[in-house]
Amino acid sequence: MIKPDAFEAGNTGNILQKITENGFKIKALKLTQLHREDAEAFYAVHKERPFFNGLITFMSSGPIVAAILEKENAVEDFRKLIGSTNPADAADGTIRKLFASSIERNAVHGSDSDENAQIEANFYFSYFDRH
């Protein structure tokens, strides 16, 4: 997912280019905006964390671009491509190093497991959107 900060900064095209240059196929793409309730549902795993309310406010503050990507070893390779959550710690050339401004405004989200990738894809794309 391309987050509101990266979309607002006009980095969507550059991020998508970086993704495809690294061998990912874009299987689905959707420009949308999360309502607060949707953001709360998507990030429910973090509900008890102190950063939850700020995260929800940020994620519902503007448009996002949701994507389903395909590649052998996609989850692990995408996590490497996006870099550390804190862009100051991210490796050179990673998406977050290039396009994120802070740990809170870190440009992109990537699933952390194949199971969560499926859950997150289903959250944004219906069966009919994929076929």
C-alpha positions as CSV (number, residue, x, y, z in Angstrom):
1,M,0.0,0.0,0.0
2,I,1.2,3.5,-0.8
3,K,0.3,5.6,2.2
4,P,-1.3,9.1,2.2
5,D,2.1,10.9,2.7
6,A,3.7,9.4,-0.4
7,F,0.5,9.9,-2.5
8,E,0.3,13.5,-1.4
9,A,3.9,14.1,-2.2
10,G,3.4,12.8,-5.7
11,N,5.6,9.8,-5.3
12,T,3.1,7.1,-6.4
13,G,4.5,6.7,-9.9
14,N,8.1,6.6,-8.7
15,I,7.2,4.0,-6.1
16,L,5.3,1.8,-8.6
17,Q,8.3,2.1,-11.0
18,K,10.7,0.9,-8.2
19,I,8.4,-2.0,-7.5
20,T,8.2,-3.1,-11.1
21,E,11.9,-2.6,-11.7
22,N,12.5,-5.1,-8.9
23,G,10.6,-7.8,-10.6
24,F,7.1,-7.5,-9.1
25,K,4.0,-7.8,-11.3
26,I,1.1,-5.6,-10.3
27,K,-1.9,-7.9,-10.3
28,A,-4.4,-5.3,-8.9
29,L,-4.2,-1.6,-8.2
30,K,-6.8,0.6,-6.4
31,L,-6.9,4.3,-5.5
32,T,-9.1,4.8,-2.5
33,Q,-9.4,6.6,0.8
34,L,-9.9,4.8,4.1
35,H,-12.7,5.9,6.4
36,R,-11.6,6.0,10.0
37,E,-13.6,2.8,10.7
38,D,-11.8,1.0,7.8
39,A,-8.4,2.1,9.1
40,E,-9.3,0.9,12.5
41,A,-10.3,-2.5,11.1
42,F,-7.2,-2.8,8.9
43,Y,-4.8,-2.0,11.8
44,A,-6.9,-3.7,14.6
45,V,-3.8,-5.8,15.5
46,H,-2.3,-2.5,16.9
47,K,-5.4,-1.4,18.8
48,E,-3.7,-1.5,22.2
49,R,-0.5,0.3,21.1
50,P,0.1,3.9,22.0
51,F,0.5,4.9,18.4
52,F,-2.8,3.5,17.3
53,N,-4.9,6.7,17.2
54,G,-2.2,8.7,15.4
55,L,-1.9,5.8,12.9
56,I,-5.6,5.8,12.2
57,T,-5.8,9.5,11.9
58,F,-2.9,9.5,9.4
59,M,-4.1,6.5,7.4
60,S,-7.6,8.1,6.9
61,S,-6.2,11.6,6.1
62,G,-5.9,11.2,2.4
63,P,-5.9,8.8,-0.6
64,I,-3.9,5.5,-0.6
65,V,-3.0,3.2,-3.4
66,A,-3.6,-0.5,-2.5
67,A,-1.9,-3.1,-4.7
68,I,-1.6,-6.9,-5.1
69,L,1.9,-7.8,-6.2
70,E,3.1,-11.1,-7.5
71,K,6.7,-12.5,-7.5
72,E,8.4,-15.6,-6.3
73,N,9.1,-14.9,-2.6
74,A,7.1,-11.8,-2.8
75,V,6.6,-11.0,0.9
76,E,10.2,-11.3,1.9
77,D,11.5,-9.5,-1.2
78,F,9.0,-6.7,-0.8
79,R,9.9,-6.2,2.8
80,K,13.6,-5.9,1.7
81,L,12.6,-3.4,-1.0
82,I,10.6,-1.1,1.3
83,G,13.3,-1.0,4.0
84,S,13.1,-0.4,7.8
85,T,10.0,1.2,9.3
86,N,12.2,4.1,10.3
87,P,13.5,5.6,7.1
88,A,16.6,6.8,9.0
89,D,17.5,3.1,9.5
90,A,16.5,2.0,6.0
91,A,19.1,0.8,3.5
92,D,20.1,3.1,0.6
93,G,17.9,2.6,-2.4
94,T,14.9,1.2,-0.4
95,I,11.5,2.8,-0.9
96,R,11.4,4.2,2.6
97,K,14.9,5.6,2.4
98,L,13.9,7.4,-0.9
99,F,10.3,8.5,-0.1
100,A,9.5,8.4,3.6
101,S,9.9,11.3,5.9
102,S,9.6,9.7,9.4
103,I,8.8,6.5,11.2
104,E,5.1,7.6,11.3
105,R,5.0,8.8,7.7
106,N,6.9,6.0,6.1
107,A,5.4,6.0,2.6
108,V,4.4,2.3,2.2
109,H,2.9,-0.7,3.9
110,G,3.9,-4.3,3.1
111,S,2.4,-7.5,4.4
112,D,4.6,-9.4,6.9
113,S,3.4,-12.9,5.9
114,D,1.7,-14.8,3.1
115,E,-1.3,-15.2,5.3
116,N,-1.6,-11.5,6.1
117,A,-1.0,-10.7,2.4
118,Q,-4.1,-12.7,1.6
119,I,-6.2,-11.1,4.4
120,E,-5.0,-7.6,3.3
121,A,-5.7,-8.3,-0.4
122,N,-9.2,-9.4,0.5
123,F,-9.7,-6.3,2.6
124,Y,-9.1,-4.0,-0.4
125,F,-10.2,-6.1,-3.4
126,S,-13.3,-8.2,-3.8
127,Y,-13.4,-11.4,-5.8
128,F,-14.9,-9.5,-8.7
129,D,-12.1,-6.9,-8.6
130,R,-9.6,-9.7,-9.1
131,H,-11.4,-11.5,-11.9
